[in-house]
Amino acid sequence: MFIYYDLHMKLPADFAKIKFHISQTTLAKLCFGALLAIQLTPNLLYVFSSENHVTAILESLLPALVGIGLITSLFARLWFSALILSLLALPAVFESWYVINFGKTSDAHLLEIILESDIAETKAYLSGLWLPITLSTIFTVTICVLAIITLRNSGFKWSWQAKHHALWQSRSNVFLFSIAGLMLLNAGLLIPQTPSEIPPTEYDDLLQDSIADTLSTYASSWPTGLPVRVLSVWRDEATLHHARSRLKDFRFNAVPHQSTTDQERPLIVLVIGETSRPDRWQLYGYERETTPHLANMDNLIPFKNAITPWAWTRMSVPIMLSRKPPQLRSPVFNERSFISAFNEAGFKSYWLSNQNVLGLHESPTSIYAHEAKIVRFFNPASYKEAGTNDDILLSPLANIAKVEANSTGTLVVLHTLGSHFNYNHRYPESFQKFIPDRPKMGVLSLHDKQQKIALDNAYDNSILFTDHVLNEAITILKNSGRPAALIYVSDHGENLFDTGCKLSGHGQETERDFRVPMLFWWSPEFAQQHPEKIMAATKNASKPVSTESIFHSILDLAAITMPDSDESRSIFSENYSTKSRWVYAGGGMDFDKAQKDATCQKLHK
């Protein structure tokens, strides 16, 4: 029977005069159904976007139904369940958006990236999305409020036992079936378990069993998998928190090569680039003049087939700095970085960063950065949108080259912002060579394909400015009169709505995510001391290379040896040999054996 339902005095004042010609129970059911639909939408989107629909149903949709069944069966008064589901509603909308844009579910790594991002970075990434964000937020909040209030006002109670009714009408039945479903999923009876790619015994306590590992079977599901992701983040952050103290006494037993003397030790500079892809460099054949200095520079070798295993900074940079295997998904490793090896060998070490200070002790990169004897961050973690440009690192580098002129060896790591979005914040106005580099109205957005021209131009201008910064850094080294060498390598690439492709940003598991520019420059003084390293680099310039090689290569370049040095992994050794190049795409695969789709170059097995 329908009633004339008046919400007066039962909803906020704005709704005081709203009336519905609908029964109270029906309205409550509709609102609760909409709330359930919000929770199921990410899973349905994942199923439709997955290549293997059956596996996606077992990994995502089925655990979601089980998890939602468990939540709804916990309370006799259904509005309590609606309250819990409402707390998960806005995150569910974000999860749906993420699946639509990336074709996969979020995970612990994404949560960690969000935790380490500052407000300016988040604001820049969400530019162009404020209208859909606002509208979806209003819609979702309205559904949540209506569901809670109508269920509470209706006095609806769900009996634990419901005799002579359908099976689902008994709360105890739904609860027991949900528990049984979770147990079956976790036991691997429905979803085949994939063996770990790395034997846990090889990495001590870094891969120890945990609740998060035990429940990882349904980590791809929403909302069932959310606790798994949160537990994984908690475990990783706890590991990071203790990593510095745990590695305090670690030593490589690194020493200078016997053939070198104190006066021959070089000035080595590693420039870590950001979000740069080689096919947008003139040096690599791009038709635009984006690297005019580097394209005409002597004593420079570009490595033409270099990749990174990960398309996320927090995972890719530690692999450059340490011997951390790329397959190891823990954010830390049970060894220090090559910075400590340089320290052991008697070098003076510096870390100069234009990245933010956030995550001083928790960020994997920051842990390694603070192994340097002198650490300086120049880009304040503030609410400013633009921040500082990478040329802020040049003056400190010049001072180091001057002060350390008679040093027995110097290592400098420059961590740049490079081409990190927002692209047109990465260069001054004098480098607006390619225009228009911003939309006519509003701000540059990674989510608006109509802005492709402006995105391309702004991105190319950021590469142009990187060319300027590298040229100035090399000039400083050249004028120092010391044996000096510089390595540049980007942490990952980027997608730019490339021909026929709707993808932008990184983390999309495309070839463009993983290919990176890598180059080597040396001074005449360095060439006199180590002609064999230059010959080897020239020989290896066209071979497949991964950023895994940076650790071994930079130590070899500085003539530093350890008891377990591996010349076969150094691009400056004539004994360098190509290894299998693992990348984090589709759960992990060999980059050189991967298949690519024709449109976006997305990798798959």
N, C-alpha and C positions, 0 to 999 in steps of 0.2 A: 504494500500500500504506500503510495506516495504522500508525502506531507509537505506543507509549505514551510521549508526549513529556514529559520532566521538566525543568522550568525551574530546578531547584535549582542554586544557585551561578551562575546566568546572569542572574538578575534580582535586584533588591534583596531584602533579608532578609524584608520583609513578604510577598513572593511565594514564599518558599523552598519551601513545601510544596504549592503549587498545581500540579496536573497536568491535562493536557488529553488526551483521547482523540481526537487529531487529528494529521494529518501535519504535520511541521515546515514543509514548503513551502506547504501549504494555509493554515496559520495566518499565515505571512508574507504570502501574497497577500491574505488577508482584511484584515489590518491595513493593508497598503499601499492596498488599495481604499478602506478607510474614510478614510484620510488624503487620498486624492484626492477623495473625496466631500465632505470638509470644505472643500476649496479650491473645488470647483465649486458648492457650495450658494449663495453670494452671487449668482452669475451666474444660476442657475436662478430664484432668488427675484426677481431684477430682471426677467427675461424674463416671468414670470407677472404681475408688478405693472405692467408697462409697457403703455401703450395700443397701441403698435405692436410686436407680438411679433417680427416679422421683423427690424426695425431693432435691437431689443434683442439678438437672437441674433447679429447681425453685429457689434454694438458690444461685447458683453460675453461671451457664451458661446463664440463661435468664437475670439476672441483668447485666452480662458482656456485652451481646449484646446490651442491652439498654444503658449502659454507653458508650460503644464505638460508638454507633450511635449518642449519644449526642455530644461527642467530635468531631467526623468527620463532624457533621452538623453545627458546630459553625462558620466555616470560609468558605468563597467562594473559596479561594485559598487553595487547599487541602494540600499543602506542610506545611502550618501552623499546621494543624491537625497532619501531619506526624511528625513534630517537637515535639509536645506534647507527642505523642505515643512513640517517640524515647527516651524521658526522662524516660519513664516507662519501656523501653524494658529490660534493665539489671536487674532491680528488678523483672520483670516478669520471667526471666530465673531462678533467685534464688527461686521465688515462685514455679516454676515447680519442681525444685530440692527438695524443702521442701515437696511438696505433694507426690512425688515419695518415699521419705524416711520415711515420717511420716504418710502418708495416710490421711492428713487433711490439711487445709489451715493455713497460718500464722494468727496471731491475735495481738491484742495490747500488750499482755503479752510478746510475742516474741520480738516485737519492743523494749519494755522496757528492756528486757534482753540484747539485742544487745547494747542499749545505755549505760548499766551499765557494759558491758564487756570491758576489756582492750585489747590492741593490742596483748599481749602475749597469752592471753586466746583465742582470735579469731584465731590467727596464729596456735595454737595447734589444735584447732577444725577442721580447714580447711586442716590440713596436709594430704597429699595423694590425694588432689583434685586439685592441682595446674594445672595439665595438662588439665583436662576437663574444669576448670574455664577459663584458658587462651584461649582454642579453642572456647568455647562458647562465650566468650567476643569478640574475633576477628570476629566470624561469625555475632553476633548480631550487633556490631558496623558497620560492612560492610553493612548489610541490612539497617540500619538506615541512613547511609550516602547516599547510593544509592537512597533510597526512597525520601529523602529530595531534593537531587540535581536533580534527574530525574523529579520529580513533579514540581519543581521550573522552570526547563529549558523548560518543556513541555508547561508551561503557562496554565495548566489545571484549569478551573474555574467551580465550581458547582453552578448552578443557584438556587436562592431561590424559584422561581416558574419555573416549566418546563411543559409547556402545551403539551398535546398529547403525553406524554411519560409515561413510566412505573412509578408506584407510588413511587418507591425508588429513581428515578432520580430527584425528587424534594427535595431540601434540607430542605424546610419548612415542608414537610410531615415527613421526617425522624426525624427532631427536635421535632415536636409535638407528634409523636408516642413515642419517647424516654421519653419525659416529662410525657406522660400519663402512660407509663410503670413504671416509677419510682414511680408515685403516687399510682398506683395499688399495687405495691410491698410493699410500705411503709404502705399502709392501711391494709395490711394483707389479701387482698382478694384472693391472689394466694398462700400465704404461711401461714399456721395456726400459730398464735402467742402463744408462750409458756408463761404461767404466771410466774412471778418471784417467786423464791423459798424462798425469804425472804421478809416479809412485809417491805416496805420502811420506814414506821413510826417508826419501831423499832430501826433504826440506824440513825435517824436525817438527817443531811445534806449529809451523805456519799453516799446515793443512789438517790440524787436529779435528776430530769429529766434534760436532756441536749440534744444538737443536736446529739451527738454520740448515745444516747439511742434511739432517734427517728428514726435514720437511720440504726439501728443495724440489720434490716431485711436482708439487703444484705451485711453484713460485711464479709461474706465468699467468696464474688465474687472478681475477679480481672479484670480490675483495679477499678471497681465501688466501691468496699469496702475499698480501700486504704484510702480515706479521713475519713471514719468512724474510722478506726484503728488509724490514726494520731490524730483525735480529742479525741479518748479515751485515748491515751497516754498523750496528752496535759492536759486533765482533771485530770488524775491520778497524773501527775507530779505537777500540780498546787495544788492538794490536799496535796501531800507530802510536798510541799514547806511551806504550812501554818500549817501543822499538829503539829509541835513542839510548835508554839506559841498558837495554839488553845487549846492544851492539857496542857499548862503551869500550870494551876491552878487545874488540875484534881487530885483527891485524892481517894484512896481506903478506907481510914480510917483503915489501917492495924495496928495491934498491936501484940506483942508476946502473946502467950497463957498464961493464968493466972498461970498455973502450972510450968512455967519456970522462972528461975532467970537469971540475966545478965551473971553470970559465966557459965551457962549451954548452952548458945546459941552456935550452932555448926558452923563449917566451911563447907559450902556447895559449891560443884563444879559441874557445868553443862558443859559437853563437847559436843559441837554440831559437829557431824561428817559430812562428805561430801561424797555423792555418794557411800554409802556402802550398800551392801545387805547381809542379814544374812546367806544365804545358802553358802556363801564363807568364813564363819567363822568356824574354827574348833570347837569353843565353841557351835555352833549350829548343829554340826554333819558332817561338811565338812570333806572329807577324807584326805585332805592335812593339814599339821600342820601350819596353818596360824595364830593361836592365842595360841601359846604354853604357854604363861604366864597366860592368862585369863582362859584357859581351866583347869588349875590346881590351881586356886586361891581360897582361903577360903573367906568367907564373901562376896560372889558374887552371884547375882541372874540375870540370863538372862530372859527377857520377850520373850516368844516364838512365840507370835502371835501379833506383833506390826506393825502398818502401818502408813504412812503419807497421808494426804488428797491430797497433791499436789506433783508433780514430778519436781517442779522448786523451787530453793532455795529462790528466792525473795517472793514466796507465802507460802512456807512451814515453814520457820523459824519464821515469825511473828505469825503463829498459835501456835507454841511451846511457844512463849514468852508472849502471851496475850490471852485474851478470845475471840479473833476475830473468828467468826464462819467460818468454811472452805468454806461454800457456798458463802460467801461475797467476791465478786471479786474485790472490791476496794482494792488497795494496803495498805491502812491504816484502822485503826479502831478508834472509838471515845473513847478509853480508852488507858491508858499507859500499860506497860508490868509489869510482876511480879518484875522486878528490882526496880521499884518505890515503890512497896509494901514492899520489903525488906528494902529500904531506910526509909520508914515511920516507920517500926518496929525497927529502930535503928541499922541495919546492915551496915557494910562498904561494898560497892559494887565495883567490878572490871569487866571490859570487856577487855580481852586480845585476839587479833585476828591475825591469820596468813592469813586472807583473805586481799584483796586489799582495799585501802582507797577510791577507786572510789565511787562516789555517797554519799559523806560524809553527806549531808543533804537531798538528794533526795531518796536514797535507803531506802526501808522500814526497812531493818534490821538495818541500821545505825541510824535511828531515835530512835529505841529502845536501841541500844548500848550506845548512848550518854545520856541515863538516868542514867548510872552508874556514881559513883563519880570519878572513875579513868578509863580512856579509853586509850588503847594503841594498835596501829596497827603495826605489825612487818614486814609485807611483802610489800615492796615498790611497788607502781604502776609504774613499769618501763617496758622496752622492753625486759628484760631478760626472757628467756623461763622457766627456772627452778624455780627461786625465792627461798624462804627459806622453809625448812622442818618444820613440826609441832613440832619437839623437841625444837624449838626456844622458845616455850611457857613454857618450864619446869623451866628454871632458874627464870623467874619472878614469877612463881607459888611458887617456893621454898622460894623466898624472902618474898612473902606475908605470907606464912605459918609461917615464922620466925618472921617477924615484927608484925603480928597480933596474936602472940602466946597468949597474954592476952586480946585479943579483946572480946567485948561483942557480937560478931556475924559477920561472914564474908561470902559474896557471891562472887564467882568467876565464870565467864562464859568464857570458852575457845572455840573460834570459829576456827576450824581447816580446812585445805585443804583436809585432809583425802585421798580419792581416786579420787579426781577430775582429769579429763583428762588434760594433758598427764600423764598417770599413772606412767611411769618410771621417772618422775620428782618429785615424791612424797616421795622418799626414797633415802638414800645414797647408795653408791656402796656396803657397808658392808651388805646390806639387799637384795642383788640379790641372793636370795635362789633358786628361780624357774627361770630357764633359758631354752631357750633364751627368754629374755624379751624385745627384740627389733628386728626389721627386719634386714636381712643381708645388705640391701641397703635402704637408705632413712630413714625416721622417722616413728614412730608408728602412725598408722592412724585408726580412728574409721570407716572409709568408705571402708576398704579393708578386705573382709572376709578371704582372703588368709593369713592374719596376725593373725588369731584367736589364734593360739598357743602363739604367743608373747603377744597378748593382755591379754589372761588369766594369763600368768605368771607375767606380769607386774602388773596387777590388784591384784593378790594374794600377790605379794611382798608389795604392798601398804597397804594391810590389815595386813600383818606381821609387818610393821612399825607402824601402828596404835596400834597394840597389845603392841609393845615396849613403845610407848608414854603413853598409858593408864597405863601400869605397872609402869612406872617411876612416873607418876602423883600420883598413888595410894601409892607408896612407900613414896613419899613426905608427903602425908596426914597421912600415918601410923606413920611416924617418928615425926610428929608434936606433938603427945601426946594429941591432942585435940579431942573432939567429932567431927567427920568428916564423910561426906558422899559424894559420887560421883555418878552422873547419866550420862550415855552416851547414845546418840541417834543420828542417822543419819538423814539428811534432806530428803533424797530420795534414791532410789536404782539405778540400772543400768542394761542395756541389753548388752550382750557380744556375739552376734551371737550364742546364745544358740542352742542346738541340733535342727537342721532342721529349724532354724529361721534366717531370714536375717536382723533382727533389731539389732542396737547397740545404745549406748548412753541412754539418758533418755528422758522423755516426749513422749514416744511411747504408753502410756496408757495400759501397760501390768501389770500383777501381780508383776513382778520383779521391776517395777518402784516404787511401793507403799510399798512393804514389807521392813522393816528397822530393823536393830539390835537395841535393847534397853536393857541396863543393869544397875544394881544398886550394888554399893559396900559401905560398912560401916566399920568404925573403931570399935575396942573393946569398946572404951569409949562411942561411940554413941550407941552401943548395950546395954550398961548398963542403959543409959538414956531412950531409946525408944525401948524396946523389942517388944512392940505391933505393931510398924510400920514395923519391920522386919518380924514378923509373918504374917501381912496382905500382905506384898509384896510377901512372899512365897506362900501364898494362891492364890494371883492374877496373879502369874507368867505365868500361862497357859491360862488365859482368854483373849479374844479379847481386844486389847488396840489400841488407836489412839494417835498420838502425840498431839492432842487436850488436852490430860490429863496432859501434862507436867506442864502447868500453875498451876492447882489445886494441883498437886502432890508435886511440889517442895515447895510450900508454906506450905502444910501439913507436909512435911518432916522437915521443919525448925520451926515447931510449931508456925506459923504465922496465925492469924485469921482475918477475915473481916466480916462486917455485913452480907454479902451475900455469905459466904464461902459455897462450895458444896462438902461435903465429898464423895458423891456418884461418883464423878469424879476423886478422888484421888486413885492411885494404892497403896498408903500406908495406906489406910483406910479399915477396915473390912466391911465398908458399901459400898465399890466400887461396882458399877453395870455396866454391859455392855450396851453401847449405840449403836445406829445405826452409822455405820462408813461410812460417805460420802467420796467419792473420785472424783477428777476431771478427769473423763473418759467418753467419749460419751456425753459430756455436763453436766455430774454429775449423780452419781448413788450410791447405797448402795453396798459397797465392798463385803459384805458377801452374798448378793443376786445376784451378777453379774455372768454372764456366761463367760467362758473362752474358747478361741479356743485352739485346741490341739497342735498347732505348736509353737506359740509365747506366749501363755497365755494372749492374748489380751482380755481386758474386754469389755463386751457388755451386754446390758439389755436383 
